[in-house]
Amino acid sequence: MITRTFHVSDLSQGLRTIKDQVGDDAIILSTQRQDDGSLEVKVGLDPSSQSREFEPEPQAKVPDELASLKALVRELKGQIQGLTHEVRQKPAAQFRSDAWAMDPMVGLRAAIARINDRGADDSFGRSVGILTQVLTVHGVHPSHVEQLLAYAFGSNVDWESDPSKLHGIVRNFMEQHLLTTTPLWATRSNHQEVAVVMGATGVGKTTTVAKIAAHASRVGSKKVGIICADTFRIGAAYQISTYAELLDLPIQMVSSPDELQRALRKFKDLDLILIDTMGRNPWGKPSPDQNRFTLRDIEEVLDSMDVLSTFHLCVAASTRVEDAMDIARSFDGITPDGLIVTKLDESRAPGVLYSAACAAQVPISHVCDGPLVPEHIQSPTPSEMVSWVFRGYACAREDK
């Protein structure tokens, strides 16, 4: 590995300079504050992945590139400052586990008996078939479709004589049992809150942190700070530091438990601290970089400092429903307190919202439906999410 040491006066500008010289793949090996106030950043780069050679001096940007960067900054600042819409605050729904604990065969046997008594007609069969197809095509796991039908079959509603009632029975059940919780930008406690955002590589954690931070500071009037625990890659650290600069929010880079403790103490007077973590493969063996500073390390620091903390798992809506259900139950040994569904605009199967939340019995706190910061994030109601499941996300949103 080739190493190089930089001395910078400002973190954001320093990361920009390092990124320009050594590229996004460089690994931050250490950071240390010097006596004169400057920051020493030691980086390394594997020659096999080196996209450019280390250069003694940063290369000057051409005027056109500088103009483009300045225009982008102005555009992003304008979007953030133009945020005027109100953010809803929704209470958490209670999950009635007794309903899901029922044996589906009880309801199915009751349905068979009732059908035999009355005689099934074409309308009945079509209603069941259409409902099953809609839920399955839109991403609800087959086991959950069966449970929903079992509930409807075992209910006291005489829907066989009016099959159109089947849709309403199932929809109401889904709305009552889909877990949600208030968004992080809403007032949740009189004490400081620390929210750790975790998830697989490429799921959109960093932009999600920026969206939440923007809402919390601009709409929720909270004092917000960002801690970046994904400091191993220059590109990731540069991205979150750029967002923090645009939002005018304080940011700390940490790569060890001791550094995290110091950052938390420095932010002790803030209302909300958002921790952006390194992306991880939920199925593969952790890389050496990931083992240097793990989610368990973060959890232990937060527990030792007795702070009010929650772990929020980002799951892409395009994730295969079986995988989403497994990831939601436990990610890297951590059971999440909330689910953040990302990239909903890229998915035709919004049923992953329902199945992942119900399988893990974890509430959905936020849904991201596009790349723009801060616009493309919301905290929908159970009714809205069930509408997406039944009609498809795109169709339901077009009707608004």
C-alpha positions, 0 to 999 in steps of 0.5 A: 500500500502506498501512503501519504500524509496531508496537513490541512487547515479545514476538513471540508477543503482538505478532503476535497484536496485529497480527493482531487489528488488521490481519488475516491478509493483512497483509505483514510488511515488516521486523522490527528489534530496538531498543536497549531490547529491544523489536521494531519490526515494520513491516507493509503491507496492500494496500487492495484486500485489506484486510478491516478498517481499521487501528485506532489501538488494538487492540479488546478481545476479548469475554469469550466469545472469550477463554474459547474461546481459553483452552480451546483452548490448554488442550486443545492442551497436554493433547494434547501432554503426553499423548503417550506412544506410542513412535515407530518408527525405521526404517532407510533402504531401498536402491533397486535402480535396475537393476530399474527400468532393465529394458525392460518389453517384455522381461518382456512378451514373455517373458510372451506366450511363456509364456502361449502355451506353457501357454495362458491360462485364465480364472483367469489373466486375472482375476488380472491384471485384478483386480491392475491395477484395484486398483493403478490405482484406488488411485492407482498411476500406469499406467506403474508398474502396467505396470512391476510386471506386466512384472517379474512376467511376467519373473520365474522364479516359475511363477505362471501355474499358481497366479495367486494368487501374482501378488499376492505377487510384485508386493507383495514387489517394491513393498516392496523398492523403496519408499524410506523413511528415518528420521524427523527425530525419530529419532537420525540423526547426532551433529551438529546437523541442519537440516531445511527443510520446503517445499511448495505453498500449503495442503499443511500445512507449518506443522502438519507442522513442529509435529508433527515438533517435538513428536515430536522434543522430547517423544519423541526428547528433542531440543533443537529450534528453529523458524525461520519463513521465511514471515514475509510474511503475519501469519497464517502467522507467527502460526500457527507462533509459536502452536505454538512457544509451546504446545510451549515451543520457541524460534522465530526469524522471518527474512526475509533471508539475513542474518537466517537466518545470525543465527538459525542461530548463535543456535540453534547448541547445538540438536540439530534446527532446523526451517525453515518456508518460504513456500508456493509454486505449483509451476507458476506464476510466483513472486510478488514476495513469494516472490522476496524470500527464496527456497529457493535463498537458504536453500540457499546460506546453509546451504551457506556455513555448512557445516551438515548440512541436508536439504530435505523436500517436503510433497506432499498425498496428494490431489494428482493422481499425475502432478503429484505425480511432477513436483513430487517430482522438483524443487520450485522448483529444489530436489531434495528429500532426503525426501518428507512425504506429507500429508492421507492421510486425505483421499485414496482414492488412497494409490498416490501414495505409491509412484509419487511416491517411485519416480518421483523416487527420493526416500525417504518420511520422514513421513506425515501422516494428520489435523490433530491436533498431534502425533498425526497423523504417522507414519513407516510401514514399506514393508510398511505403505504397500504395504498401504495401496496394495493395500487402501486407506488407510482399510481397512488402518487399520481392521484395526489 
